[in-house]
Amino acid sequence: MDGHTRRRHGSRHRSWCCTFNAPPPSPENPHLSQHYRTNNNNCKTKLGPQKPDSLSKLTTSISVPNSPQSSKSELSLVGRMDPRRILSPGRVSPIDHTDSLEEDRHSSHATPSAAAVDSLPRSRSRSFRAKIESPDTHSSLDPSRVEGEIGGAYDVRLNLKRKNGGVMVLELSSSVLASNSEVFAGLIAGSAGKKMYRIEVPEVENLGVFKETIELMFEEDIAKRLVKIGVNRAIDILEVSAGIMFRRGVSSCLKYLEAVPWTEEEEEKLRSLFTMFKFDEATSRDILARLHSQQSTGTLQNLARHLVSSITTCSDANARNELKSLVKGLLCKSSVYEKEQPDINKEDFYAVCQSCMSELHNLFEEASDAIPHERMTRKEMGKPLIARISKQVDNINFLLEILLDRQMAEEFVDLWVNQGNLLKLHERASPMVRYELSRVSAILFIAMGTRKLHCCSEARSGLLQAWFGPMLLDFGWLQRCRKGLDMKALEEAMGQTLLTLPLKQQYVLFMEWFRCFSRNGSECPNLSKAFQIWWRRSFLRGSETHAVESR
């Protein structure tokens, strides 16, 4: 007995079989190959492009999505098998093409006989041992019983061709295939009366996904199988099921996906899939509710204001810092959610800023003993004054950073310049408290010096005239209590901001810095580089100025 015959007998009792274009000779079917060649000539019918509503015509072809992300597909009858053949579920064996050609030539010498023709359906049905369900009883039937009832249990040869090469051939029952898929039901009905239906699915993206989808047709409880498969694979199966109109598979996949959490990658795959297919509203309603928000723009803006307001009033320092990082990442344009972020209402943010400044003003009045002790609440008396002032400054800087990122901080400069009462209280407050106000000024100076904040000349002049002197006094405390502040960047930015003013105003401010630096040294910012630039621009003229600046 040759190698082909041994393989044939060895796989007789398996659930899946190895199928060939021309079956190898065996003692039972010596002339089966010639019969298949004759039968193939009778069954070769090419299908051309056609819409799914005309599946009953076998002389044309249909286009259906046959695998994940496949845009064009045609189902057509197969005339010749590819060298790759399926041996068992999940196991595909590549066979050398030359070997299959030699087998074809060898089988062509066989003489057809009536016995071989009669044994064809029975031989094919024995080679497949998958479970068959009766439409009436939904119970598992023995393949030998189904043979006699439907005239051959496994009478469909489904040829799956991958886009970049490779073929998988499945032998199936036409009754199961037609009862589960409307697409395949139309093809089978259009070629009624044939002993073997040959259907080809070209340009399959993933053979394994398509095969698993077909296998689900033989499952009584698809949901249990999906639990083992997982979410990502279930989405791929949902796409194939929708393409071949496997409604039971679509319904089971949607119910499973709605009940489990998704990763962001899986969510994007589902969004893309729902743009390609329109599913039953009753089944997909819950998934759509998770994918798409029905909130209006006004509701989102109010939500943003509520979030930042809650953060500024949060009493727990650790929770407040964590929430600041979270909300800042959501609202800033540089975040990963930039494409989906809603527009924020500038007036809402400035209202919260004004509230924080009013609270800061009250705290500085308390620090300068301007508030009688009996007016303080028990909650305020329970926390150190320095901690409460630092909290409000942190809140203001948090809001300012969001406004800077949104390029809406120009009005904040005017708001900070007009804090005359805070300036007076700054003069009377202790150095270990008043430096907190200079932390806000430092953020503005750095934003201007690094070209992130664009203000008119009047706004820049007003900011420097109001807060440049307090910054010189508080610089030493800022160095000791940096709280994340880059002091080198601050010194560079202060010098660059000064150089944006008219030369006469630069003269006044640089002289003030020179006197402070000569008295305090390292307790004062080092603006020597900016001072040299101002000196050259003020007292050197023409080509000499150009030569010095070039060096």
MARFI-614536 format. One record per atom (N, C-alpha, C, O): x, y, z. Coordinates in steps of 0.05 Angstrom, whole numbers, plus 5000, padded with zeros to 4 digits. Layout:
BEGIN
XYZ...
This chain:
BEGIN
501749765000500050005000501850255000503650275017501450444981503150674979502650875001500850835018504251095002504051295023501451445024500351505045500351494999497751634999495551465011493851575025495651205006493551035016493651015046491651015060496150995057496450985086495351235099494151225120495951475088494951725099491951725098490651835117490751615078487851615075486651455097484751545110487651205102486551035122487151145150485551105169489451275154490151375180488351605189488051645213487251745171485651975178482651925176481052105179481851665172479051605167477351675192475151765189478451625216476851655240477351915254476551955277478652105240479052365253476652555247475052495230476552785262474352975259474653125233472653205221477153175224477653325199479453145182480852975191479353205156480853035138482653205120482253445118484553075108486253195088484853155061484452935053484253365046482853355021484653414998486453585001484253274976485953314952484053354928481753284929485253474907483753514882482953244870480653204862484853064870484352794860485052604883487452584889483152464895483852294918485852074910485651974887487652004927489651794921488251524917486151474929489351354902488251094898488250934923490150954939486250764927486150594951484650334943483350334922484850134959483349884952480449924950479049784935479350114965476350154965475550314940473450254928477050514933476350694911478650714892479950924891479150514876481450524858481250734836483250824826478650794828478350974805477051234813475651364797477351314838475951554848477151804836475652004833479751804830480952044819479752134793479252364789479351934775478251994749475452104752474652294737473951994770471152094774471252384783469552544774473152454801473252734810473952924787472953144786475752834770476453004748474053054730473553274720472352844726469952874710467953044724466653214712467653004750465753164766466553454767464753624767469153514768470053794769469253934744468454174745469553804721468753934696465854004695465054204683464153844709461353904709460654134729458654264725462454174749461754364770463154634766462654814782464954664747466454914744464555134733463655124710463855314751462155544743463355794755463355814780464155984739465456224750463256424757461256454743463756574779461956774789463057044783465457094789461457234773462357504768461257684790459657594806461957954791461058134812457958154812456758184791456858134835453958154839453258234867454858184885451058364871450158454897449058214913448258014901449058234940448158014956445257934952444557704958443558114941440758044938440257864914437957774910442257804898441857634875443657384877444957304858443757274901445557044906444556794893446056594890442056794885440956544874442056474847441656244837443356664833444456604806447256514808448956664817447856274801450556164802452256264780454756234782451156374759452856474737454156734743455756834727453556854766454757104774456057064802455556854814457657254811458957234837458057454855456857654845458557424881457757634899460257734913462357604913460057984924462258104940461358134968459358274974462758004986462058025015464658045030466757935022464658195052467058205069467557925081465757815095469857815075470257535084472257505107472557285117473557725115475457705137475957985147475158175134477258015170477858285180479358455161481458375151478158695155479358905139479658825110481358935096478058645100478158585072475858735058473558705066476558885038474559065025473258935001470959004995474658754987473558634963473758334966475858224973471658194960471757904961469657794942467557914938470157564930468357434912468157144920470157024927465757034919465356744923464956624896463156704881466556414889466256284864466855994867467955904887465955834847466355544848469255474842470555604826470155274856473055194853473354994831471854804829475355034814475954834793478354664800478554434791480154774816482654624822483554684850483354914858484454494864485254534892488154634893489754574876488754794913491454894919493054684934491754514947495654684933497254474947496854474977497354264989495954694990495554695019492854575026490854655015492854385044490354245051490154225081492154205095487654235091487154225120487053925128485753765115488453865150488553595160486653555183485253355185486553745201484953735225484454015235485854195225482654055254482154335263484654465273486054355291485254695261487654845269490254735259492354825268490154545240492654425230492554425199490954285187494354575187494454595157497154495149499254565160497254325129499654205119500354295091498854245073502654435088503554505061504554265046506154105057503654235021504554005005505954124980504954314968508154014973509654114950508054104925506653904920508154324909506454344886507154124865505354024851509654064863510453864843509353594850508653434832509153524876508053274884505153254877504153044868503653474880500853464873500353434843498453304835502153554827501953524798502453234790501053134772504453114802504952834796502652654804501952464790501352724826499052564835496752594815495352404810496352844804494252884784494852714759492952584748497352714750498052554726497552254731496652114714498252174756497851884762494951814763494151594754493351994774490451924777489051944750486851834748490152084730488752114705488651854689487051824671490351654697490351394683488151214694487650994682486851294716484751114727482351114710481751304696480850884710478450854694476050904711475750774732474251084703471851134720470050894720469950744700468650854742466850634745464350724760464450924774462250574757459750644770460050614800458950774815461650424809462050384838463350624850462750714872465350734835466750974845464851214847464951364867463151244827461251464827459351444850458751644864458351204855456451154877457751194904456451284923460351134906461651154932462651434939463551484961462451624920463551894924462352034948463852114966459652074949458552224972459252084999459852215018458951814999459551675024462451695032462951735056464251685013467151715020467651985032469152005051466552195020467152465030465852505057467052645074463452405062462252445087463752315110463752415132464952095105466451955126469052105133470052065155470052265115472552405120472252635139474252755147469752715146469352945163467552855186465452735181468352905211466852805233466053025252465952985277465453265242464453485259461553435267460253275253460653555288457953515298455953665281456353895275453853525273451753645256449253675273448453495288448053915270445653965286443153955268443254065245441153835277438653825262437154085267436854165291436054215247434654465252432154435269431354625283431054195270428654145286429254085315427954195333431153915319431653825346434053955360434253955384435854085344438254215354439954015370441154095390440053775361441553575376443753465358443653495333445753345369447953235354447152975340446052795353447652965314446852725299449352575290451452685287449052315287451152145277451552195247449552195233453952235238454352285209453252075191452252145169453251825199452251615182449251635178448151575157447751735199444951775196444352015178442552005162445952225181445452465165445952415136444752535118447852225130448452155103445952085087445452195066444451905098442151815084439852015083438252005064439752195103437452375104437852615085435952705073440252715083440652955066442252895041443053075026442752645036444052575011447052635011448052724990448452595033451252665034451652885054450953115049452852815078453053005100454953235093454253475097457253175082459353375077459553415047461253305033457753575036457553615008458253894998457553974976459754045015460654315007463654325012464654265033465054394991467954434993468454734992468254864971469254855015469755135018472655195016474255105032473455334995476255384989476855674997475955864984478455715018479255985028482056055018483955905023482256275003484856354992485756615006484256815006488056605017489156845031490157045011490956974989490257305020491157515002493957474992494557494968495757415011498557395004499457104999501857045002497656934991498256664985497556475007497356555031496956225000496156025019493155965016491556145011492455715020489755625016488955435039490655285048486555455047485355275066482755165055481055325046482454905055480054775044478454635067479654485082475954705069474154585089471954435076470754525056471354195085469054035076466854055097467253985120464554145088462354215107459754095098459553995075457754115115455054035109453554275097453554485109452254235074450754455062448454535079447654765079447254345094444954415111445754605134444354795139448054545146448954715168449854985157449255195169451254985135452255235124449955415115450055655120447955295102445755455091443955555114442755775112443655395135441855475157443055695174441655825190445755745173447055945189447856195174447956405186448556165149449456395133447656455110447156275093446556695108444856765086446456785060445356725039448956865062450556885037451056605026450556565002451856415042452356145032449756005025449755845006447556075038444955955032444156035004443155864989444656284996444056364968445656224947444656154926448256184953449956044934449155744931449055644909448555624954447855334953445155304939444755114923443255484944440655464931440855504901439355394885442755674893443055724864444255494849444155494824445455304863446655074849445454814860446854614863442854824865441554584876441654344857441654384833441854114869441953864853444753754850445053524841446853904856449553804853450253624877449353674900451953424872452853254894455053384911455253324935456653564899458753694914458753994905459054054882458254174925458354454920461154554925462354494946462254704907464954814909464755124911463755254892465555234933465355524938468155634944469555524961468855844931471455964935471256244947469556404939472856304968472856564980475656684977477556604991476056864958478756974953479357214972477557324985481957284973482957514987482157515017481257715028482457285030481857265058484157385074486457315069483657565092485757695108486957505128489457495131485257355142486257175163484656905160482356895167486056705151484756445148483856325174481656205175485356365195484656255221482056365232480356225243481656635228479156765238476756665222474656605234477056635196474856545179474156255187471856185189476156085192475755815199474255795226472455635229475155955246473855955272470956045270469255945284470356235252467656325248465856095238463656065247466955945218465455715207465055505229462855385231467055465246466755265267464655335287463355155298464155595291462055685310459255595301457455575317458955555274456355455265455655185276453255115277457655025284457154765294457054765325456754545337457255005337457155015366454355065376452855225365453554925397450954965409450955215426448955365426453155265441453355505458455755665449458055615458455355865432457456025421458756195443461156245442457156285462458256465483460556335499462456465505460356075505462455945520465055935503467255965514464755895477467055895460468456165459470856185458466756385458467856655457469456725482471356875480468556625505470056675530472856575528474756705537473256345515475956235512477556385490479956405492476156485470477456625448478556895456480856955449477057055471477957315480476757545463475557495442477057785473475758025461476858085433475258125415479458095431480558175405479857995383479158075361479857725388479157535368476157535363475257495340474557595384471657605380470857835362468957815347472358055363471758285345472258205316470758265298474458055311475057965284472857765274472057775251472057585292469857395285467257545280465757465262466757755295464357915290464358035262462258045249466658125253466858245226466358035204464858085185467457795208466957585188464057495189462857455168462957475213460157385215458257585202456357505189458857845205457158045193457458035162455558085148459857975152460257965124458857735110457857765088458757495124457357265112454457235122453157045116453557435137450857445148450257195166448257065163452157145183451856935204450557065228452057155246447957075229446557245249446857135277447157295296446956875281447356765307450156835318450456895342452056835300454756915308454957205315456257285334453657375299453657665304452357725331453457875347450057605336448657655362450357565386450457705406451557335384453157225406455657405411456357455434456957495389459257665392458557935405459958035423456358055397455558305408454858285438455558455454453458075445452758035473455257995490455458095513457157835479459657795494461258045497462258115519461558195475463158445476461958655494463458815506459358665496458058865513458558805543458458985559459058555550459258475578462058485589462458425612464058545572466858535581468158805577467358965560470258875592471759125588473559105563474258885555474159335552475859345528478359505534478359685551480459445519482759625518482259845498480359825483483960045498483560265479483860165450482460265432485759975445486059865418483559715410482659745387482359555428479959415421477659605417475959555400477559815432475360015428475560145401473460185387477960205392478260325365477460125343476260205323478059875347477259665327474159655326473059625304472859675349469959665349468759915336466859895321469960145341468960395328469160365297467360435283471460265288471860235260469860035248468760065226469359815263467459615254464659715252463159645233463859885271461059985271460660195249458460255242462860305238462560485215462360325189461360425169463260065189463059905165460459755163459459715141459259675186456859515186454759645203455359795222452259595196449959695211448659455224447459285210448859435250447859205265445059255275444059485275443759045284441059065295441059255319442759215337439359445319439359655340438859535368440259615387437059345370436459235396438859085408439259095432440458965391442758805400445158985405446658935424445559195389447959355390447559615406449459775409445159655417444659915431446559955455447560175458446959745470448659775494451559835487452959995500452559705465455359765457455560045446457560185452453660135431453760405420453660615443454960825441452260555464452160735487454860755500455560965512456460545499459260555510461160695491463160795500460560685465462460805446461961105441463861245435459461195443458861465436457361605459455461495470458261845466457061995487454862175475455262285454452662205490450562375481450562645494448662805492452762715508452962965522453363195503454763165483452163425509452463665492455063805499456363745520455864005482458264155488458064315513459964335528455664425518455264585543455564415568456664505588454664165567455063985589457963925595458863915618459463885574462363835577463864075588465664045605463064315580464364555591463664595620465464665636461164545628460464565656461964355672462664395695462364115660463863905674466763985679467763935701467964115659470764215663470964415685472764405702469064595687469064795708468664655735469964725755466864465736466364315761468864165771469364155794470364055752472763905759474864085771475964025793475464305758477564485768476664615794478364665812474064675797473164795822473364595845474064675867472764345839473064135860475964105869476464055892477764125850480664095856481564325874483064275893480764565868481664795884480564795912481664925930478364655917477264635944477864375958476864335980479464205945480063945957481863985982483764145980481263856003482763896028485163696031487063766045485063476018487263276020489463345999488863345975491863386009494063475991494763265971495163325947494963005979495662795960493562755939494262735915491062755947488862725927488862965908488362935885489263205919489263445902491463435881490963505858493863355889495963335869495463125848496063175825494362905856493662695837491562785817491762735793489462915827487363015810488263235792487363255769490063405801491263615784492663495760492263585737494263295765495663155743493663035724494063045699491562915734489562785717488062985699487962945675487063195712485363385697487163545678486263615656489563615686491363765668491963595643492163705621492363335647492963165624490563145606490863105582488063165616485663145600485063405585484163405562485663635597484763885586486964025569486264195552489463955574491564095559491663985530491163755525492364165511492464085483494763895477494663745458496763895494499063715489498563435499500363265498496163375510495663115521494962915498494662995475494862655506494262445486491362455477490662325457489662605491486862625484486262875468483962975468488262985455487963245441485763235421484163425418485463015405483463005384480662995394478763065380480262905419477562875429476863065451474663055462478663255457478063425480476063635473475963735450474263715491472263925486473464195490475464225504472264395478473064675484472164755512469964675521473864905526473164995553472365285552473165435534470765355571469765635572471765805588472265755612472966005575474966165588473866315612475266345632471366405610470166565632469966385657470266485679469266135653469065955676471765925691471865925715473965895676476565875688477366125702478466115724476766355690477566605703475866655728476766785747473466555728471766575753472966425776473066515798474066185769475366025790477966155799478666155823479466275780481866425787481266655805482666695825479166805800478467035816477766945845478367075864476366715846475666605873478166535889478366595913480166415875482666345889484166595898485366595920484166795881485667045889484267185912485567295929481667175913480167295936480967145962481367275982481066885960481866725984484766785992485366796015486466815972489266885977489467155991491067196009487867345982487867615994487067596023488267726040485067436030484167406058486367286075486767356098487867086063489966956079492267156084493367146106492867326065495067526070494167736090495767846105491567796090490567976111490967846139491667976158490467586140490867446165493767446172494467476196495567406153498467406158499467676168501367686184498167886160499068156169497368256192497468496199495868076205494168136228491968346221491068486238491168346195489068526187486268406194484368556194486168146198483668016205483667956235485567826245481668036249481467976278481467676283480267526266482567586304482767296310480067166313479666936306478167326324475467206328473967156303471967006303474767276280473367236254474166976240472866896221476266856249477266606237475566366245474866346269474966196226473365956232475165746245477565756243473865546257475365336270476965176250479165086256475765136225477164986205479765126196481765006192479565396194481965556186484065546207486465546202483265556232485165556255486565286258488665276270485365076247486564816250488964756232490364566237489464926212491564876193493565116193492765346198496165056189498065286189497465476167496565406145498065736172497465946153499165906128498265946105501665826131503465786108502365576089502565606065501365356101500265136084497765226069497465156045496065396081493665486067494465686045493165676023496465856049497366036028498565886005498065945982500265686012501565525991499465375974499765345950497365285987495265135972493865315952493465235929493265565959491865745940493765825917492865855895496365865924498265925902498465695883498565735858498565455893498665215876496165205858496365135835493865265869491365265853491565465831490765405808492565705837492765915816494665835794494065875771496965725802498865635782497865405765498365385741496265225777495065005763493165115741493265025718491465305748489665425729491165585708490465575684493365725716494965875697496265705676496465775653497265475684498565295665496565195644497365165621494065135652492065055633491465285613491165235589491165525624490665755607492965815588492465885565495365775597497665815580497765605557498265675534497165365564497065155544494865205523495165135500492665315532490465385514490765655501488965745485492965795507493466065496491166255503490166405486490366245528488266415538489166575563487466655579491766605567492866725592493367025590494367135609492767155567493267445565491767605585492867795597489267535590487667675609488567625638488067795656489867405643490867345670493067545677493367625701494667635658496767835663495468095674496368205694493368185661491968425671490768375699490868545716489668135703488568065729490668075751490068165773493067975745495167975765496368245770497168315792496568405749497568675752495868845770496769025784493268805769491368965783490968885812489068975826492568705822492368615850493968815868495968745881492969055869494269265885494269205915496269255929492069095925491869035954493868815961495068825983494168615944496168405950498968525951500668435967499568715934502168845934502768985960504968965971500769125971501069255996501369056019503069096037499868836018500168636038502768486036503868396056503868476012506468346008508668506023510468376034508468766023510468926037510468886067512468906081508068816078507768796107508068506117508368456141508068306098508068026106510967936111512868066103511167706125513767596131515067476105513567386087517767486102519067386078518367086074518266996051517966926095517466646092514566596082513866366077512966806080510266776069509966926042508666816024511067166041510567326017511767215992510867285970513867045994515166945970513266775953513666725930511066675966509166515952507866675929507266565908507466935932506367105911508267115887507367125864510867115892512767135870512866875854513866875832511866655865511666405850509766445826510266325805507666595830505766645807507166825787506966775763508567035797509967215778512067065762512567125739513366865775515466715761514366555738515666545717511966445740510666295718510166485695510666405672509266725701508766915679511367015666511467035641513467065681515967145670517166935651518066985629517066685660518166465644516466425618517666375597513866455620512166435596512766655576512866605552513266895586513867115567516667085556517067125532518667015573521366995563521766765544523666765528520166555545520366325527518366345504517966155489517066575500515266635478512666465478511466425457511966375501509366225503507066405509504766325505507566645520505466835527506067095512508167215515504167175495504467415479502567635489500167605488503767845499502168065511503068325497505268345486501268525499501968785488504068925506504568835529505269135496507369275511506369385538507869375558503969485539502869595564502569375585503169425608501769135577501368915596504168825607504368785631506168805590508768725599509968935617511168875638509669185610510669405626509369415653510669455674506669375653505269385679506069155697506369185721506568915686507368685702510068725714510468665738511968825699514668865710514769095730516169075750513269305725513269525744511969445771512769545792509969265769508669185794510068965809510268985833511168765795512068525808515068465805516068265814516568645791519468605788520868655815522668505822520068865829521268925856520768695876522668605888518268605879517868385897519368125890520267975907519768085864521367855855524267875864525467675872525368115863528168155872528368095902530367985911526368165918526468125946526067825953527167725973524467685938523667415945525467205931525066965936527367285915528967095899530466895917530666665911531566995939533066815957531266605969532066365971528766675977526966475987525966275965525566045971525766375941524966205919527165995914526565765907529766075918531865885914531865665935532465435929531065735959531065545981528565365980528565135988526365475971523765335969522765335940520865475933524065185923523565205894520865095887519465205870520064875899517464745893517164695863515064755851519164585851519164515822519864745803519764705779520664975814521365205797524265185788526065135804524665225761527365225749528565505752527765695737530465545770531465815776533165915753533066155747534765755740536265845717534465945694534966145682532265795689530365875669529066135677528466305660528566165703527266415712529066655708528166865698531666625715533566855710533766925681533667165674533966725664534166775635531666915625531767095609529266815634526766925624526267205634525267375620527167265659526867545669528467735652527467955646530967665645532567835628531367875601531368095591530367665588529167685562526567855562526067995543525067825584522567985586523268285589521868455577525268345605526168625608526968745581526368985576528268595564529268695539526968745518527568855497524568665525522268715506521068995511519369075496521869125533520769395539522369615524524569565514521169855522522770075511525270125527525370065551527370235515529970255527529970435552531370385571528170635553528070805576526970655600527870685623524970485596523870315618525870105626526070035649527370005607529469815613531569935632532569815650532170185627534170335643533370335672534970285690530870405678529870425705530070155719530970135742529069945706528969685719531769565722532369435742533569605702536269495704537869635726539469505740537369895730538770025752537769925779539269895798535169865781534069755805535369475811536069415834535569315790536869055793539769085801540768935818541269275789544069315794544569385824546369275836542969555835543269635863542669395881544069345901540469235875539769005891541868795890542568665910542968745866544968535863547568605877548968435888548368865877550768955890550568925920552568895934548168935931547768905960547468615968548668525988545868455953545168185962546567965947546467735957547768015925549267805911547567575902545667615887548167335911546767095902543867085911542266915901543067255930540267265938538567415918536167445921539867515897538467665876538967525849541067405846537067535831537467395805539767525789540267765791541267365775543567455759542667525731542167345715542467785725541567875699543768005684543368185667546267915689548568045676548468025646549168215632547767805635547667765606545667965593546368095573543267985604541268175594542268465597541768635581543668515620544668785625546668865603546669095594548468685595550468745574549068805548549768995534546968655541545468705516544168975517544269125498542969045540541769315543543869535540543369735527546169495552548369695550549269735522549469965513549669525507550569555479548469695462549069875446545969625466543769745451543370035458542470195441543970105482543470385491545770575484545170805478548270485485550470675484552370625461554070795455552170395447553770345423552070375398549770285398553070495378551570565354552670435329555070355328550970405309551770335282553170075279552369875291555370075263556769835257558169705281558469465282558969875300560269765324558269595340559069385350555769675341553769515355553369245341553269035354553269255314552969015299555268825303554968585305557768935304560168765307560168635334560868405337559468795355559568685382557468465385558068245397555068505375552968305378553568055362552767835369555068095339555867865323557767685338557567435337559667805354561467655370560067515393561367365408
